[in-house]
C-alpha cells in the first residue's frame, strides 16, 4: 500500500466541523484517518510536514473555461488544470461554451478522455442548456446527464426566452441536475462594455446597467419557485442581485449564487487607471502587506474588462456582505483565458474575461479573512463542501473513505503574481504584478501530488 501522511498542520474540514492541529493519513488514494498519533500501515509512505500551514479538502472551482475543444490557443485541459493545481484546486468544473459547444454526449466523452489523459486535477463537465448555446432549442439534457455532466448552463450566454428556460428547469428537475445561469438581459445590456455609472460617462464608454443582471436574477427566482428546480446564479456583481437572492432564500426558494474575487476586490474606477482607482477607492484592497507598493496600470486597460463588469464601490460592498452573511455561498474564478493579441485592442473591441485560477484563493483570503469578515472555515466551505453539495459531487471533505483530494496553503505568505509563476497559457489578468497575501503550497489529487513547492 502507498500512504500519504501530512503532519502538524491546522486541519480544517467544514464538512465535519473539524478545525484543529492534526495529522491526515491517506492510503491508496483515500482518506484513512484524521487525528493525532496516527498509525501508519506498512509500505511506502510519503511524509509532508504541514506545521504552520492549513490543510483542507481539495478546493473546488465550479466555474472555469478550459477552452478545449476548439480554442486551444487560449487554454488547454493540460495547461488549465496545471494552473488550477498551482492555485490549490483539486477539482474544477468546465463550462460548455467551447467550439463545438458541449451540447452532445460525444463532446462530453471527448473532454472526459482528455482530462483523464492530460489533466492534473479532477475535471467535471457541464452541458449546454440549448443547442450550440444559441438560446433557441433545448439541448438533449437526458443524454448529456447519461454522458456524465454535473449541471447545465449556457454560460457566456443567457437564455432570453422565458418559456424555454422554464422547460429547461423542468427537464433538469427530472434528471436531478442543477441549472447554472449567466444572468444577462440582452435588451438592457445591448452593447455595453462597462458598468453604467459615473466612470462610463467620464470615460466615454457604453454603459452596462445593473438592471441587465437583476432582471434575469428575478426571472430565475420566479421560475425556480414555480418549478421547484434549483437555479444557481453565476458570478453575481450587483447589490440588487444580492438583495433579490437574499429575499428569495429567506422564502425557501431553491436558488443560490456565487461571487468572483474580481467583483469583490475591484470597482469600475479601475477602468479609469490605477491613479483614479486608488483615489476613489483607496481602502478597497484588504490584506496587502504594509510595505507592498500599490500596483499601477493605465486607463482603458482591457484586463479590467469582464462579463459581468466591475461595478461601483457600493456594489462591491454588497457582494462582500452577501458572502459574509451567507447569501452567496460559493466562491469561483470564472477563469476566462484569452490570447494576448485579443486584449491588445481598443477597450470596445476587446473580449470580456480574465484568468483567475491562480489568484482567487489569495484574493479571497485578503478580502474576507485578513479583513476579518470571515474565518478560514467559512471561506474554505465556500470552496469545498458547498459547491460539492450543489453539484452532487463526492468531494469537498476529509471524511474517511473520501478521495484524498487535499490542499495545503499558507494564509499569510506574501508573493507576487507574474507570468513566470503562472501555468496558464494566457496572461489576461488584472492582477499581474500585484503583491498578494495567501498562497497554495501543495495540491494532492487522489493522494498524488498534482503540484507542490
VOPAGU-2260 file (C-alpha; in pm, 1 decimal, decimal comma):
REM VOPAGU-2260
SITE   aa  ch    i         X         Y         Z
SITE  UNK   A    0       0,0       0,0       0,0
SITE  UNK   A    1     112,8     355,6     -71,1
SITE  UNK   A    2      38,3     606,6     203,0
SITE  UNK   A    3      47,5     983,6     238,5
SITE  UNK   A    4      90,8    1136,8     585,0
SITE  UNK   A    5      51,2    1510,7     640,7
SITE  UNK   A    6     165,7    1608,3     987,6
SITE  UNK   A    7     126,6    1906,0    1219,9
SITE  UNK   A    8     -97,2    2128,6    1007,5
SITE  UNK   A    9    -410,9    2313,9    1106,7
SITE  UNK   A   10    -667,1    2078,5     958,4
SITE  UNK   A   11    -993,5    2249,7     859,9
SITE  UNK   A   12   -1275,8    2033,4     726,6
SITE  UNK   A   13   -1602,5    2231,0     723,6
SITE  UNK   A   14   -1799,6    1924,1     614,1
SITE  UNK   A   15   -1724,7    1766,5     952,5
SITE  UNK   A   16   -1693,2    2089,0    1157,5
SITE  UNK   A   17   -1330,6    1995,8    1224,9
SITE  UNK   A   18   -1070,3    2262,4    1298,0
SITE  UNK   A   19    -762,7    2156,2    1495,4
SITE  UNK   A   20    -392,4    2083,5    1465,5
SITE  UNK   A   21    -382,6    1722,9    1349,1
SITE  UNK   A   22    -238,5    1472,9    1103,9
SITE  UNK   A   23    -407,1    1344,3     788,8
SITE  UNK   A   24    -343,0     992,3     662,1
SITE  UNK   A   25    -435,5     877,4     312,6
SITE  UNK   A   26    -394,5     519,5     192,8
SITE  UNK   A   27    -423,2     413,2    -170,5
SITE  UNK   A   28    -576,1     744,5    -272,0
SITE  UNK   A   29    -843,7     755,1       0,3
SITE  UNK   A   30    -860,2     939,0     330,9
SITE  UNK   A   31    -790,7     686,4     605,2
SITE  UNK   A   32    -793,1     896,1     922,0
SITE  UNK   A   33    -761,1    1246,8    1066,5
SITE  UNK   A   34    -620,2    1282,1    1415,3
SITE  UNK   A   35    -306,5    1280,3    1630,0
SITE  UNK   A   36     -58,2     993,9    1657,6
SITE  UNK   A   37    -199,0     803,5    1362,2
SITE  UNK   A   38     -75,7     451,8    1297,8
SITE  UNK   A   39      78,6     427,1     952,5
SITE  UNK   A   40      36,1      95,6     768,3
SITE  UNK   A   41     335,5     -90,3     631,0
SITE  UNK   A   42     456,0       5,7     287,3
SITE  UNK   A   43     570,5     316,3     105,1
SITE  UNK   A   44     490,2     637,0     294,5
SITE  UNK   A   45     520,5     993,9     165,9
SITE  UNK   A   46     551,9    1229,2     462,4
SITE  UNK   A   47     475,7    1601,1     439,6
SITE  UNK   A   48     544,6    1842,6     725,2
SITE  UNK   A   49     249,4    2086,2     728,1
SITE  UNK   A   50     339,3    2265,6    1050,2
SITE  UNK   A   51     229,9    2630,2    1037,4
SITE  UNK   A   52      12,5    2564,1     730,7
SITE  UNK   A   53    -357,4    2499,3     669,0
SITE  UNK   A   54    -463,1    2155,0     546,5
SITE  UNK   A   55    -814,2    2128,8     399,6
SITE  UNK   A   56   -1017,0    1928,7     147,5
SITE  UNK   A   57    -907,3    1985,8    -210,3
SITE  UNK   A   58   -1055,6    2314,0    -328,2
SITE  UNK   A   59   -1327,1    2311,2    -596,8
SITE  UNK   A   60   -1383,2    2579,9    -861,2
SITE  UNK   A   61   -1720,5    2529,3   -1029,0
SITE  UNK   A   62   -1677,1    2799,9   -1293,7
SITE  UNK   A   63   -1381,2    2750,4   -1529,3
SITE  UNK   A   64   -1338,3    2796,1   -1903,5
SITE  UNK   A   65   -1081,1    2543,9   -2030,7
SITE  UNK   A   66   -1136,1    2645,8   -2396,7
SITE  UNK   A   67   -1086,7    2288,4   -2520,7
SITE  UNK   A   68   -1204,3    2179,3   -2772,7
SITE  UNK   A   69   -1169,0    2442,7   -3040,6
SITE  UNK   A   70    -996,8    2734,5   -2866,0
SITE  UNK   A   71    -669,2    2579,2   -2755,9
SITE  UNK   A   72    -465,0    2887,1   -2846,8
SITE  UNK   A   73    -613,4    3036,2   -2528,2
SITE  UNK   A   74    -600,0    2738,8   -2290,5
SITE  UNK   A   75    -599,3    2360,4   -2293,6
SITE  UNK   A   76    -710,3    2098,3   -2047,9
SITE  UNK   A   77    -343,4    2035,5   -1968,7
SITE  UNK   A   78    -248,6    2398,9   -1903,1
SITE  UNK   A   79    -575,3    2492,0   -1734,3
SITE  UNK   A   80    -558,6    2203,0   -1489,2
SITE  UNK   A   81    -195,2    2281,1   -1409,0
SITE  UNK   A   82    -298,9    2638,9   -1331,5
SITE  UNK   A   83    -576,0    2501,0   -1110,7
SITE  UNK   A   84    -330,2    2283,0    -920,2
SITE  UNK   A   85     -97,9    2579,7    -863,4
SITE  UNK   A   86    -393,8    2775,0    -728,6
SITE  UNK   A   87    -478,6    2499,1    -479,2
SITE  UNK   A   88    -771,3    2347,9    -672,0
SITE  UNK   A   89    -808,3    1971,0    -685,9
SITE  UNK   A   90   -1133,4    1982,7    -884,7
SITE  UNK   A   91   -1266,6    2219,3   -1147,9
SITE  UNK   A   92   -1592,1    2235,9   -1343,6
SITE  UNK   A   93   -1558,3    2337,1   -1708,5
SITE  UNK   A   94   -1811,9    2548,4   -1892,8
SITE  UNK   A   95   -1971,6    2437,4   -2222,2
SITE  UNK   A   96   -1902,2    2741,8   -2443,4
SITE  UNK   A   97   -1628,9    2563,4   -2635,9
SITE  UNK   A   98   -1615,1    2508,5   -3012,8
SITE  UNK   A   99   -1812,8    2294,8   -3069,8
SITE  UNK   A  100   -2026,8    2359,4   -2764,1
SITE  UNK   A  101   -2074,1    2082,7   -2509,1
SITE  UNK   A  102   -2429,1    2008,8   -2621,8
SITE  UNK   A  103   -2396,2    1639,0   -2708,5
SITE  UNK   A  104   -2264,2    1321,5   -2540,4
SITE  UNK   A  105   -1973,3    1289,2   -2784,0
SITE  UNK   A  106   -1815,7    1617,8   -2674,5
SITE  UNK   A  107   -1864,7    1524,1   -2309,0
SITE  UNK   A  108   -1678,8    1197,1   -2372,1
SITE  UNK   A  109   -1402,2    1383,0   -2556,6
SITE  UNK   A  110   -1339,3    1610,1   -2258,6
SITE  UNK   A  111   -1355,6    1325,4   -2007,6
SITE  UNK   A  112   -1097,6    1128,6   -2206,3
SITE  UNK   A  113    -866,9    1428,6   -2248,7
SITE  UNK   A  114    -892,6    1513,4   -1879,1
SITE  UNK   A  115    -800,1    1157,6   -1778,6
SITE  UNK   A  116    -505,5    1162,7   -2016,7
SITE  UNK   A  117    -373,4    1517,1   -1967,9
SITE  UNK   A  118    -542,0    1669,1   -1664,1
SITE  UNK   A  119    -351,4    1747,2   -1347,7
SITE  UNK   A  120    -672,2    1768,9   -1139,1
SITE  UNK   A  121   -1028,5    1636,4   -1148,0
SITE  UNK   A  122   -1235,2    1783,0   -1432,5
SITE  UNK   A  123   -1615,1    1780,1   -1415,1
SITE  UNK   A  124   -1818,9    1879,8   -1719,1
SITE  UNK   A  125   -2128,4    2093,8   -1761,7
SITE  UNK   A  126   -2359,2    2061,8   -2057,9
SITE  UNK   A  127   -2531,9    2337,3   -2253,4
SITE  UNK   A  128   -2891,8    2429,9   -2182,6
SITE  UNK   A  129   -2955,8    2492,1   -2553,1
SITE  UNK   A  130   -2810,7    2351,8   -2873,6
SITE  UNK   A  131   -2495,0    2536,9   -2972,0
SITE  UNK   A  132   -2568,9    2773,6   -2680,4
SITE  UNK   A  133   -2790,0    2961,8   -2925,7
SITE  UNK   A  134   -3087,0    3000,3   -2689,5
SITE  UNK   A  135   -3335,7    2863,8   -2942,9
SITE  UNK   A  136   -3377,5    2489,1   -2881,4
SITE  UNK   A  137   -3311,7    2274,6   -2575,9
SITE  UNK   A  138   -3006,0    2051,2   -2583,3
SITE  UNK   A  139   -3059,5    1675,2   -2519,0
SITE  UNK   A  140   -3043,2    1712,8   -2140,8
SITE  UNK   A  141   -3117,6    1348,0   -2062,1
SITE  UNK   A  142   -2844,1    1223,3   -2294,9
SITE  UNK   A  143   -2599,8    1474,3   -2151,2
SITE  UNK   A  144   -2678,9    1355,7   -1798,5
SITE  UNK   A  145   -2621,6     994,4   -1905,0
SITE  UNK   A  146   -2285,2    1101,7   -2053,2
SITE  UNK   A  147   -2179,3    1234,7   -1712,1
SITE  UNK   A  148   -2241,9    1608,8   -1690,2
SITE  UNK   A  149   -2292,4    1760,6   -1343,5
SITE  UNK   A  150   -2506,3    2065,1   -1437,6
SITE  UNK   A  151   -2643,0    2255,8   -1734,8
SITE  UNK   A  152   -2561,4    2614,9   -1826,9
SITE  UNK   A  153   -2529,3    2838,0   -2131,7
SITE  UNK   A  154   -2256,0    3033,9   -1953,8
SITE  UNK   A  155   -2115,2    3310,2   -2168,3
SITE  UNK   A  156   -2471,5    3349,7   -2293,1
SITE  UNK   A  157   -2812,5    3369,9   -2129,3
SITE  UNK   A  158   -3138,0    3208,8   -2240,1
SITE  UNK   A  159   -3365,3    3503,0   -2320,1
SITE  UNK   A  160   -3681,0    3302,9   -2393,0
SITE  UNK   A  161   -3851,3    3259,6   -2055,9
SITE  UNK   A  162   -4068,5    2968,3   -2165,5
SITE  UNK   A  163   -3762,6    2785,6   -2299,2
SITE  UNK   A  164   -3586,1    2844,8   -1968,5
SITE  UNK   A  165   -3889,3    2713,6   -1779,2
SITE  UNK   A  166   -3880,8    2398,6   -1992,1
SITE  UNK   A  167   -3509,0    2356,7   -1917,0
SITE  UNK   A  168   -3579,7    2377,6   -1543,5
SITE  UNK   A  169   -3850,0    2111,9   -1570,2
SITE  UNK   A  170   -3617,5    1874,9   -1755,2
SITE  UNK   A  171   -3332,2    1949,7   -1515,8
SITE  UNK   A  172   -3551,2    1852,0   -1222,6
SITE  UNK   A  173   -3641,8    1523,8   -1394,3
SITE  UNK   A  174   -3272,9    1439,8   -1427,6
SITE  UNK   A  175   -3167,4    1581,8   -1087,8
SITE  UNK   A  176   -2939,6    1843,9   -1241,8
SITE  UNK   A  177   -2880,8    2195,8   -1108,9
SITE  UNK   A  178   -2912,4    2478,4   -1360,0
SITE  UNK   A  179   -2639,5    2742,5   -1355,9
SITE  UNK   A  180   -2728,9    3067,9   -1526,9
SITE  UNK   A  181   -2530,7    3361,1   -1662,3
SITE  UNK   A  182   -2774,6    3640,8   -1576,5
SITE  UNK   A  183   -2784,2    3895,8   -1859,4
SITE  UNK   A  184   -3080,0    4062,8   -2028,5
SITE  UNK   A  185   -2959,3    4145,6   -2378,8
SITE  UNK   A  186   -3222,4    4411,8   -2441,9
SITE  UNK   A  187   -3092,4    4615,5   -2147,4
SITE  UNK   A  188   -2721,4    4541,0   -2176,8
SITE  UNK   A  189   -2715,3    4587,3   -2557,4
SITE  UNK   A  190   -2353,6    4675,9   -2649,7
SITE  UNK   A  191   -2238,7    4794,8   -2306,1
SITE  UNK   A  192   -1874,8    4736,6   -2220,8
SITE  UNK   A  193   -1850,1    4855,8   -1858,1
SITE  UNK   A  194   -2075,6    4934,5   -1562,6
SITE  UNK   A  195   -2320,0    5215,8   -1633,6
SITE  UNK   A  196   -2237,4    5496,0   -1392,7
SITE  UNK   A  197   -2008,1    5789,8   -1334,1
SITE  UNK   A  198   -1698,9    5627,2   -1482,2
SITE  UNK   A  199   -1863,9    5504,3   -1801,5
SITE  UNK   A  200   -1977,3    5862,9   -1863,5
SITE  UNK   A  201   -1639,2    6012,3   -1774,4
SITE  UNK   A  202   -1452,8    5765,0   -1996,0
SITE  UNK   A  203   -1698,1    5780,7   -2286,0
SITE  UNK   A  204   -1765,3    5406,0   -2281,9
SITE  UNK   A  205   -2103,2    5242,4   -2337,6
SITE  UNK   A  206   -2271,3    5157,7   -2008,4
SITE  UNK   A  207   -2394,1    4818,9   -1884,5
SITE  UNK   A  208   -2672,5    4877,3   -1627,6
SITE  UNK   A  209   -2702,2    4664,3   -1314,6
SITE  UNK   A  210   -3065,9    4602,2   -1407,1
SITE  UNK   A  211   -2940,6    4397,3   -1701,0
SITE  UNK   A  212   -2831,1    4135,3   -1446,2
SITE  UNK   A  213   -3100,1    4185,2   -1185,0
SITE  UNK   A  214   -3396,3    4128,6   -1418,4
SITE  UNK   A  215   -3269,4    3779,7   -1504,9
SITE  UNK   A  216   -3194,9    3703,7   -1138,9
SITE  UNK   A  217   -3557,3    3794,4   -1061,3
SITE  UNK   A  218   -3676,0    3580,0   -1354,9
SITE  UNK   A  219   -3474,6    3283,3   -1230,2
SITE  UNK   A  220   -3614,2    3319,3    -879,4
SITE  UNK   A  221   -3970,9    3313,5   -1011,2
SITE  UNK   A  222   -3902,8    3010,9   -1230,6
SITE  UNK   A  223   -3723,5    2823,3    -952,1
SITE  UNK   A  224   -4015,2    2894,3    -721,2
SITE  UNK   A  225   -4275,2    2773,4    -972,2
SITE  UNK   A  226   -4088,9    2461,2   -1094,6
SITE  UNK   A  227   -3905,9    2354,2    -779,4
SITE  UNK   A  228   -3581,4    2325,5    -976,2
SITE  UNK   A  229   -3259,8    2463,4    -830,0
SITE  UNK   A  230   -3112,4    2763,1   -1012,4
SITE  UNK   A  231   -2759,4    2875,8    -935,7
SITE  UNK   A  232   -2688,2    3235,8   -1040,0
SITE  UNK   A  233   -2333,1    3269,5   -1166,0
SITE  UNK   A  234   -2080,5    3548,9   -1098,3
SITE  UNK   A  235   -2321,5    3796,9    -938,1
SITE  UNK   A  236   -2194,8    4154,6    -943,9
SITE  UNK   A  237   -2465,0    4395,4    -825,2
SITE  UNK   A  238   -2621,3    4497,3    -494,8
SITE  UNK   A  239   -2968,1    4443,7    -639,1
SITE  UNK   A  240   -2887,9    4083,3    -731,1
SITE  UNK   A  241   -2767,4    4011,3    -377,9
SITE  UNK   A  242   -3081,6    4166,3    -230,7
SITE  UNK   A  243   -3310,4    3963,3    -458,3
SITE  UNK   A  244   -3125,8    3641,7    -378,7
SITE  UNK   A  245   -3130,1    3708,3      -4,3
SITE  UNK   A  246   -3506,4    3767,6      -2,9
SITE  UNK   A  247   -3571,0    3457,8    -215,1
SITE  UNK   A  248   -3364,7    3233,4       9,4
SITE  UNK   A  249   -3549,4    3361,8     314,5
SITE  UNK   A  250   -3869,6    3236,9     147,1
SITE  UNK   A  251   -3712,6    2897,6      84,5
SITE  UNK   A  252   -3679,4    2930,4    -293,3
SITE  UNK   A  253   -3423,0    2676,9    -431,0
SITE  UNK   A  254   -3167,3    2930,7    -555,9
SITE  UNK   A  255   -2801,9    3000,9    -485,2
SITE  UNK   A  256   -2532,7    3238,9    -601,6
SITE  UNK   A  257   -2159,2    3271,6    -643,6
SITE  UNK   A  258   -1912,0    3558,9    -631,7
SITE  UNK   A  259   -1580,3    3604,9    -811,0
SITE  UNK   A  260   -1279,4    3773,3    -647,7
SITE  UNK   A  261   -1251,5    4046,4    -909,7
SITE  UNK   A  262   -1604,0    4164,6    -827,7
SITE  UNK   A  263   -1532,9    4198,9    -455,6
SITE  UNK   A  264   -1179,9    4336,5    -497,9
SITE  UNK   A  265   -1206,0    4592,7    -779,3
SITE  UNK   A  266   -1458,3    4855,4    -889,5
SITE  UNK   A  267   -1540,0    5029,9   -1216,4
SITE  UNK   A  268   -1293,1    5306,2   -1118,0
SITE  UNK   A  269   -1018,4    5058,7   -1212,0
SITE  UNK   A  270   -1103,7    5112,8   -1580,6
SITE  UNK   A  271   -1000,8    5476,5   -1533,7
SITE  UNK   A  272    -649,5    5364,8   -1429,9
SITE  UNK   A  273    -472,1    5296,9   -1104,3
SITE  UNK   A  274    -436,8    5663,2   -1006,1
SITE  UNK   A  275    -813,3    5715,8   -1028,8
SITE  UNK   A  276    -889,7    5378,9    -869,7
SITE  UNK   A  277    -676,5    5438,3    -564,3
SITE  UNK   A  278    -801,7    5795,0    -532,8
SITE  UNK   A  279   -1166,0    5684,0    -549,5
SITE  UNK   A  280   -1127,8    5352,5    -368,6
SITE  UNK   A  281    -802,9    5358,4    -175,9
SITE  UNK   A  282    -937,2    5142,8     104,7
SITE  UNK   A  283   -1081,8    4877,0    -121,6
SITE  UNK   A  284    -799,3    4623,2    -111,5
SITE  UNK   A  285    -764,7    4449,3     223,0
SITE  UNK   A  286    -475,6    4240,0     346,3
SITE  UNK   A  287    -194,5    4393,0     140,5
SITE  UNK   A  288     138,2    4368,4     322,8
SITE  UNK   A  289     225,2    4706,3     469,8
SITE  UNK   A  290     535,2    4756,7     254,9
SITE  UNK   A  291     375,8    4636,1     -68,2
SITE  UNK   A  292     368,7    4904,2    -338,7
SITE  UNK   A  293      33,6    4981,0    -493,5
SITE  UNK   A  294      12,1    4827,3    -841,1
SITE  UNK   A  295      -3,4    5058,8   -1140,1
SITE  UNK   A  296    -195,7    5035,6   -1466,0
SITE  UNK   A  297    -319,7    5279,8   -1733,1
SITE  UNK   A  298    -672,4    5391,2   -1811,0
SITE  UNK   A  299    -872,5    5175,6   -2055,9
SITE  UNK   A  300    -667,6    4865,2   -1966,1
SITE  UNK   A  301    -863,9    4577,9   -2124,3
SITE  UNK   A  302    -754,5    4339,6   -1848,4
SITE  UNK   A  303   -1026,8    4509,4   -1643,5
SITE  UNK   A  304   -1296,4    4421,3   -1896,8
SITE  UNK   A  305   -1508,7    4128,5   -1785,4
SITE  UNK   A  306   -1865,3    3998,3   -1802,0
SITE  UNK   A  307   -2044,1    4098,9   -1586,0
SITE  UNK   A  308   -1841,6    4418,4   -1549,1
SITE  UNK   A  309   -1671,7    4565,1   -1245,1
SITE  UNK   A  310   -1931,3    4773,4   -1066,5
SITE  UNK   A  311   -1945,8    5055,1    -811,0
SITE  UNK   A  312   -1797,0    5057,3    -461,7
SITE  UNK   A  313   -2144,6    5008,4    -312,5
SITE  UNK   A  314   -2198,6    4703,3    -534,5
SITE  UNK   A  315   -1866,2    4560,8    -425,4
SITE  UNK   A  316   -1957,7    4614,8     -60,8
SITE  UNK   A  317   -2289,8    4436,8    -118,4
SITE  UNK   A  318   -2108,0    4136,1    -266,1
SITE  UNK   A  319   -1877,9    4125,7      36,5
SITE  UNK   A  320   -2178,0    4149,0     267,7
SITE  UNK   A  321   -2353,5    3873,2      75,5
SITE  UNK   A  322   -2051,3    3648,5     122,4
SITE  UNK   A  323   -2033,2    3737,8     489,5
SITE  UNK   A  324   -2397,9    3665,7     572,9
SITE  UNK   A  325   -2419,1    3351,5     359,0
SITE  UNK   A  326   -2640,3    3484,2      80,8
SITE  UNK   A  327   -2358,3    3399,9    -160,0
SITE  UNK   A  328   -2242,5    3051,1     -59,6
SITE  UNK   A  329   -1982,2    2981,5    -327,1
SITE  UNK   A  330   -1657,2    3136,9    -446,9
SITE  UNK   A  331   -1543,0    3080,5    -805,4
SITE  UNK   A  332   -1298,9    3230,2   -1054,1
SITE  UNK   A  333   -1481,4    3247,6   -1389,6
SITE  UNK   A  334   -1134,4    3171,4   -1529,6
SITE  UNK   A  335   -1165,4    3300,7   -1888,3
SITE  UNK   A  336    -832,7    3298,0   -2076,7
SITE  UNK   A  337    -774,9    3491,6   -2399,0
SITE  UNK   A  338    -477,9    3532,9   -2632,5
SITE  UNK   A  339    -267,3    3841,4   -2572,5
SITE  UNK   A  340    -340,6    3992,1   -2914,3
SITE  UNK   A  341    -714,9    3972,1   -2848,0
SITE  UNK   A  342    -682,7    4203,3   -2548,5
SITE  UNK   A  343    -435,3    4438,3   -2719,0
SITE  UNK   A  344    -706,6    4640,2   -2891,6
SITE  UNK   A  345    -934,8    4929,9   -2805,0
SITE  UNK   A  346   -1148,7    4870,0   -2495,9
SITE  UNK   A  347   -1470,7    4849,7   -2700,7
SITE  UNK   A  348   -1337,9    4564,2   -2914,5
SITE  UNK   A  349   -1154,4    4351,2   -2658,5
SITE  UNK   A  350   -1321,6    4026,3   -2545,1
SITE  UNK   A  351   -1466,8    4003,1   -2196,4
SITE  UNK   A  352   -1290,1    3786,6   -1939,1
SITE  UNK   A  353    -983,7    3737,4   -1722,0
SITE  UNK   A  354    -786,3    3444,3   -1583,9
SITE  UNK   A  355    -833,3    3369,1   -1215,7
SITE  UNK   A  356    -746,2    3015,5   -1104,2
SITE  UNK   A  357    -407,0    3111,1    -960,0
SITE  UNK   A  358    -513,4    3429,0    -778,5
SITE  UNK   A  359    -861,9    3358,3    -643,1
SITE  UNK   A  360    -754,1    3192,0    -316,6
SITE  UNK   A  361    -521,2    3480,7    -226,5
SITE  UNK   A  362    -778,9    3747,2    -315,5
SITE  UNK   A  363   -1048,8    3570,0    -115,3
SITE  UNK   A  364    -816,3    3548,5     185,6
SITE  UNK   A  365    -721,7    3914,7     152,1
SITE  UNK   A  366   -1074,4    4046,9     116,1
SITE  UNK   A  367   -1252,2    3809,3     356,1
SITE  UNK   A  368   -1005,1    3659,4     605,0
SITE  UNK   A  369    -741,8    3929,5     651,2
SITE  UNK   A  370   -1017,2    4190,9     660,3
SITE  UNK   A  371   -1176,6    3989,1     944,2
SITE  UNK   A  372   -1506,8    3945,5     761,4
SITE  UNK   A  373   -1495,1    3563,7     770,2
SITE  UNK   A  374   -1290,2    3294,5     939,1
SITE  UNK   A  375   -1093,0    3033,5     748,6
SITE  UNK   A  376   -1353,8    2757,0     797,5
SITE  UNK   A  377   -1625,2    2973,2     639,3
SITE  UNK   A  378   -1405,8    3063,5     342,0
SITE  UNK   A  379   -1292,1    2704,5     289,7
SITE  UNK   A  380   -1655,2    2586,4     296,1
SITE  UNK   A  381   -1731,5    2818,0       1,3
SITE  UNK   A  382   -1451,3    2646,6    -193,5
SITE  UNK   A  383   -1525,5    2287,3     -88,7
SITE  UNK   A  384   -1834,8    2130,8      61,4
SITE  UNK   A  385   -2084,4    2392,2     -64,2
SITE  UNK   A  386   -2002,3    2356,5    -436,3
SITE  UNK   A  387   -1972,9    1979,7    -387,5
SITE  UNK   A  388   -2325,9    1963,7    -245,4
SITE  UNK   A  389   -2468,9    2185,4    -519,7
SITE  UNK   A  390   -2328,8    1958,5    -791,5
SITE  UNK   A  391   -2375,8    1629,0    -601,5
SITE  UNK   A  392   -2001,8    1558,9    -606,6
SITE  UNK   A  393   -1841,9    1314,7    -363,1
SITE  UNK   A  394   -1575,0    1574,4    -292,6
SITE  UNK   A  395   -1502,7    1857,4     -51,1
SITE  UNK   A  396   -1442,2    1653,1     264,2
SITE  UNK   A  397   -1168,1    1474,3     459,1
SITE  UNK   A  398   -1406,0    1207,4     586,1
SITE  UNK   A  399   -1258,6     852,6     599,9
SITE  UNK   A  400   -1316,9     681,5     267,2
SITE  UNK   A  401   -1333,8    1005,3      67,7
SITE  UNK   A  402   -1095,1    1065,8    -219,8
SITE  UNK   A  403    -765,4    1201,1     -88,7
SITE  UNK   A  404    -801,9    1541,1    -255,3
SITE  UNK   A  405    -613,4    1777,4     -25,1
SITE  UNK   A  406    -497,9    2139,7     -40,6
SITE  UNK   A  407    -222,5    2285,8     176,0
SITE  UNK   A  408    -189,1    2663,6     190,5
SITE  UNK   A  409     -23,1    2940,9     385,7
SITE  UNK   A  410    -281,7    3213,4     456,7
SITE  UNK   A  411     -15,6    3473,3     537,8
SITE  UNK   A  412     250,4    3427,4     271,7
SITE  UNK   A  413     312,3    3735,1      57,3
SITE  UNK   A  414     400,8    3670,9    -306,6
SITE  UNK   A  415     389,7    3844,6    -642,3
SITE  UNK   A  416     176,7    3710,7    -924,2
SITE  UNK   A  417     368,6    3717,0   -1252,4
SITE  UNK   A  418     388,7    3534,6   -1582,4
SITE  UNK   A  419     686,1    3339,7   -1451,5
SITE  UNK   A  420     481,2    3175,5   -1174,8
SITE  UNK   A  421     173,6    3107,7   -1389,4
SITE  UNK   A  422      94,8    2775,0   -1553,8
SITE  UNK   A  423    -189,7    2910,8   -1765,4
SITE  UNK   A  424    -145,6    2952,8   -2138,9
SITE  UNK   A  425    -289,4    3306,0   -2118,7
SITE  UNK   A  426    -197,5    3610,8   -1910,2
SITE  UNK   A  427    -506,4    3830,3   -1930,5
SITE  UNK   A  428    -518,9    3902,4   -1558,7
SITE  UNK   A  429    -559,2    4245,7   -1397,4
SITE  UNK   A  430    -356,4    4114,5   -1103,2
SITE  UNK   A  431     -25,0    4059,0   -1283,2
SITE  UNK   A  432     244,7    4231,4   -1079,3
SITE  UNK   A  433      30,2    4251,1    -766,4
SITE  UNK   A  434     166,7    4152,6    -428,1
SITE  UNK   A  435     -88,0    3909,4    -286,5
SITE  UNK   A  436    -125,7    3752,5      55,9
SITE  UNK   A  437    -208,1    3383,8      94,0
SITE  UNK   A  438     -73,5    3103,8    -125,0
SITE  UNK   A  439    -128,4    2738,5    -201,5
SITE  UNK   A  440     175,9    2529,3    -108,8
SITE  UNK   A  441      67,8    2188,0    -241,4
SITE  UNK   A  442    -230,2    2021,7    -407,5
SITE  UNK   A  443    -298,9    1648,4    -388,1
SITE  UNK   A  444    -549,0    1464,9    -609,5
SITE  UNK   A  445    -635,3    1111,0    -508,1
SITE  UNK   A  446    -333,7    1107,1    -279,3
SITE  UNK   A  447    -100,0    1206,0    -564,3
SITE  UNK   A  448      80,3    1537,6    -562,7
SITE  UNK   A  449     -56,3    1740,8    -852,8
SITE  UNK   A  450     159,0    2038,0    -762,2
SITE  UNK   A  451     386,1    2142,4    -480,5
SITE  UNK   A  452     668,3    2376,1    -398,5
